[in-house]
Amino acid sequence: MCPFGYPAPPQQPLKQAQLSRYGSPAELFAISDVDKCNVADPTVGWWSDLPYQPVHGSIRNQLFFDWHVTAVRTAMNAARK
């Protein structure tokens, strides 16, 4: 799902009403903290600018489409729990 669209191949952004096809807006995140652990492709031009690990320790903040923000445990740390 590319809710904001995508340049190649061209994809139009989703309308807000179309999000429900993929789940509840409260369950779909729009934006997440980013680091080298969750961007595995070092060929992207901005990869070297990323921190090596989540900047908040074992969590990443995520903004959801219903506009709430939640601290989400990283997959690596959730597996250790």
ChimeraX attribute file (.defattr): number of C-alpha atoms within 10 A of each C-alpha:
attribute: neighborCount
match mode: 1-to-1
recipient: residues
	/A:1	10
	/A:2	10
	/A:3	14
	/A:4	11
	/A:5	13
	/A:6	12
	/A:7	7
	/A:8	6
	/A:9	7
	/A:10	8
	/A:11	13
	/A:12	12
	/A:13	13
	/A:14	13
	/A:15	9
	/A:16	10
	/A:17	8
	/A:18	11
	/A:19	15
	/A:20	10
	/A:21	7
	/A:22	10
	/A:23	10
	/A:24	13
	/A:25	17
	/A:26	13
	/A:27	11
	/A:28	16
	/A:29	18
	/A:30	16
	/A:31	12
	/A:32	16
	/A:33	15
	/A:34	18
	/A:35	18
	/A:36	16
	/A:37	15
	/A:38	14
	/A:39	11
	/A:40	10
	/A:41	10
	/A:42	10
	/A:43	8
	/A:44	9
	/A:45	8
	/A:46	8
	/A:47	16
	/A:48	12
	/A:49	9
	/A:50	14
	/A:51	12
	/A:52	13
	/A:53	16
	/A:54	19
	/A:55	14
	/A:56	11
	/A:57	10
	/A:58	15
	/A:59	19
	/A:60	18
	/A:61	19
	/A:62	19
	/A:63	17
	/A:64	18
	/A:65	17
	/A:66	13
	/A:67	12
	/A:68	11
	/A:69	16
	/A:70	14
	/A:71	14
	/A:72	14
	/A:73	17
	/A:74	17
	/A:75	12
	/A:76	11
	/A:77	11
	/A:78	11
	/A:79	8
	/A:80	6
	/A:81	6
